[in-house]
């Protein structure tokens, strides 16, 4: 199964009033890594034909990250159903391996010409396996 990873460093703008990474920021990172994986894997032609929109997020916060810590963010598509993909994301403290957050997001594929959901074509599925 094709996976994608990036490492980020926590900045002051990522923090909440408790000096931990803000929960909303984690959700932004879920969306950012998912989009980056699509863009890296799909290429320009597919990106012009198709776009993904969120149907729902399920996110669990396990531990906090602090200023200047590095976070390893991993993602992969778990399964497909019609126009939907179920994507898993996990974030770990890059130094200790401690699980910080995991999330499962249902994404819906939209045809950019019709602006309607479309069944995920087999050639796109194959790109992620």
C-alpha positions as CSV (number, residue, x, y, z in Angstrom):
1,X,0.0,0.0,0.0
2,X,1.4,3.4,-1.0
3,X,2.1,5.6,1.9
4,X,3.4,9.2,2.2
5,X,5.3,10.9,4.9
6,X,6.6,14.3,5.9
7,X,8.4,15.7,8.9
8,X,7.3,19.1,10.3
9,X,8.7,21.2,13.2
10,X,6.3,22.8,15.6
11,X,6.4,26.7,15.4
12,X,4.9,29.3,17.8
13,X,2.0,29.8,15.4
14,X,1.0,26.1,16.0
15,X,0.5,26.5,19.7
16,X,-2.6,27.1,21.8
17,X,-3.0,28.9,25.2
18,X,-1.5,25.8,27.0
19,X,1.7,25.9,24.8
20,X,0.7,22.7,23.1
21,X,-0.1,22.2,19.4
22,X,-3.7,23.5,18.9
23,X,-6.2,20.7,18.0
24,X,-7.3,22.6,14.9
25,X,-3.7,22.7,13.7
26,X,-3.5,18.9,13.8
27,X,-6.7,18.8,11.7
28,X,-5.0,21.2,9.2
29,X,-2.0,18.9,9.0
30,X,-4.4,15.9,8.3
31,X,-5.7,17.8,5.3
32,X,-2.3,19.1,4.3
33,X,-0.6,15.6,4.2
34,X,-3.6,14.2,2.3
35,X,-3.5,16.9,-0.3
36,X,0.3,16.6,-0.6
37,X,0.0,12.8,-1.1
38,X,-2.6,13.3,-3.9
39,X,-0.5,16.0,-5.6
40,X,2.7,13.9,-5.4
41,X,1.1,10.7,-6.7
42,X,-1.4,12.0,-9.2
43,X,0.5,14.5,-11.3
44,X,-0.9,17.6,-13.0
45,X,-3.2,16.0,-15.5
46,X,-5.2,14.0,-12.9
47,X,-5.3,17.1,-10.6
48,X,-7.0,19.1,-13.3
49,X,-9.6,16.4,-13.9
50,X,-10.3,15.4,-10.3
51,X,-10.5,17.0,-6.8
52,X,-11.1,15.5,-3.4
53,X,-13.4,17.0,-0.8
54,X,-13.9,15.9,2.8
55,X,-17.0,14.0,3.8
56,X,-16.0,13.5,7.4
57,X,-13.1,13.4,9.8
58,X,-12.6,11.2,12.9
59,X,-9.6,12.3,14.9
60,X,-8.2,11.1,18.2
61,X,-5.7,13.1,20.2
62,X,-3.3,10.9,22.2
63,X,-0.6,13.2,23.4
64,X,0.7,16.8,23.1
65,X,3.4,18.2,21.0
66,X,5.4,21.2,22.1
67,X,7.4,24.1,20.5
68,X,10.3,23.0,18.2
69,X,9.5,19.3,18.4
70,X,9.5,17.4,15.1
71,X,6.4,15.5,14.1
72,X,6.4,12.7,11.6
73,X,3.1,12.6,9.7
74,X,2.2,9.4,7.8
75,X,-0.8,8.8,5.5
76,X,-2.2,6.0,3.3
77,X,-5.5,5.1,1.7
78,X,-7.1,2.2,3.5
79,X,-10.0,1.4,1.2
80,X,-12.2,2.6,-1.6
81,X,-16.0,2.5,-2.1
82,X,-17.7,4.2,-5.1
83,X,-16.6,7.8,-5.1
84,X,-15.1,7.6,-1.6
85,X,-11.7,6.9,-0.2
86,X,-10.9,6.2,3.4
87,X,-7.6,7.7,4.4
88,X,-5.6,7.1,7.6
89,X,-3.2,9.6,9.1
90,X,-1.0,9.3,12.1
91,X,1.3,11.8,13.7
92,X,4.2,10.7,15.9
93,X,6.9,12.5,17.9
94,X,9.8,12.0,15.5
95,X,12.3,11.7,18.3
96,X,10.4,9.4,20.7
97,X,8.0,7.6,18.4
98,X,5.1,8.5,20.8
99,X,1.7,8.5,19.0
100,X,0.3,12.0,19.1
101,X,-2.8,11.9,16.8
102,X,-4.5,9.5,14.5
103,X,-7.3,10.3,12.1
104,X,-9.5,8.7,9.6
105,X,-11.0,10.8,6.9
106,X,-13.6,10.0,4.2
107,X,-12.8,11.8,1.0
108,X,-15.2,12.1,-1.9
109,X,-13.8,12.3,-5.5
110,X,-15.3,15.2,-7.6
111,X,-15.1,15.4,-11.4
112,X,-13.9,19.0,-12.0
113,X,-16.0,19.3,-15.2
114,X,-19.4,18.2,-13.8
115,X,-18.6,19.2,-10.2
116,X,-20.3,16.0,-9.1
117,X,-19.1,12.9,-7.2
118,X,-17.6,10.2,-9.4
119,X,-16.6,6.6,-8.8
120,X,-12.9,6.4,-8.3
121,X,-11.4,5.1,-11.5
122,X,-9.2,1.9,-11.3
123,X,-6.2,3.8,-12.6
124,X,-6.3,6.2,-9.6
125,X,-6.8,3.3,-7.2
126,X,-3.7,1.6,-8.6
127,X,-1.6,4.7,-8.0
128,X,-2.2,4.3,-4.3
129,X,-1.5,0.6,-4.0
